[in-house]
Amino acid sequence: MTLTTLKGRHALVTGGGRGIGRAIAASLVKAGATVTIVGRSPASLEQVIVEGEAHAAAIADVTDAPAVQRAVRESVGRYGPVDLMIANAGAASSAPFMKSGPEVFRQMLDVNLLGVTNMAQAVLGSMTERGFGRIVAVASTAGLKGYPYVSAYCAAKHAVIGLIRALALEKAKTGVTINAVCPGFTDTDLVTESLDRIMAKTNRTRDEALGELVKHNPQGRLIDPSEIADAVLWLCGEGARSVTGQAIVVAGGEI
């Protein structure tokens, strides 16, 4: 893929202020796209722009549908219709199932499922009318298999995969492709927080806690955010125009 492949495309990336979202935004910029990042923290988003890894930002909580609609309108007003929408924003919660009340499940569904739904509903109409669009949801291997102590998160990510597969069929003849990328444990600040929780609960060392996470990956390592960004970049390109309704796993052979 050349650096000019996505020239002239307007991309929207949620959760673009850090981690996987920031890596995706940076890759899209390098590929020639004009990138708007969406998030809740103005300071984090501004830092990404200052460092040249995005062009503009829009402030919105992806669980708030009216705020998402405003953010999209603002972005369209600045750079034109959204061609590429990367629904990356998400959150994880860890607890035994019997200690996971309805509020935990609602929170996981709100962020991980409705966050994707709200963004898709904000851009799909225009994409369909113009006969072109790429929607990529950053899901998880937790959308394809189970893990203990994250039942609410797994349920929400499984729901994202179901949504993607249904929407892809609904829009198959419109020129819009809709896919998911499913990373395994990735080297981000969220995983750092997970390591801290494991250490606090089990008295393990950091190396022991890391070993607990990477044991799921046959390659025995964390995924680098740039690897996920590369998969997203391919799905956004012309060469993936026949790829839709897929859950692309980036997890070292785990699935």
Secondary structure, DSSP 8 states (H G I E B T S, - for coil): --TTTTTT-EEEEETTTSHHHHHHHHHHHHTT-EEEEEES-HHHHHHHHHTTS-SEEEE--TT-HHHHHHHHHHHHHHH-S-SEEEE-------B-GGG--HHHHHHHHIIIIIHHHHHHHHHHHHHHHHT-EEEEEE--GGGTS--TTBHHHHHHHHHHHHHHHHHHHHTTTTTEEEEEEEE-SBSSHHHHHHHHHHHHHH---HHHHHHHHHTTSTT-S-B-HHHHHHHHHHHHSGGGTT--S-EEEESTT--
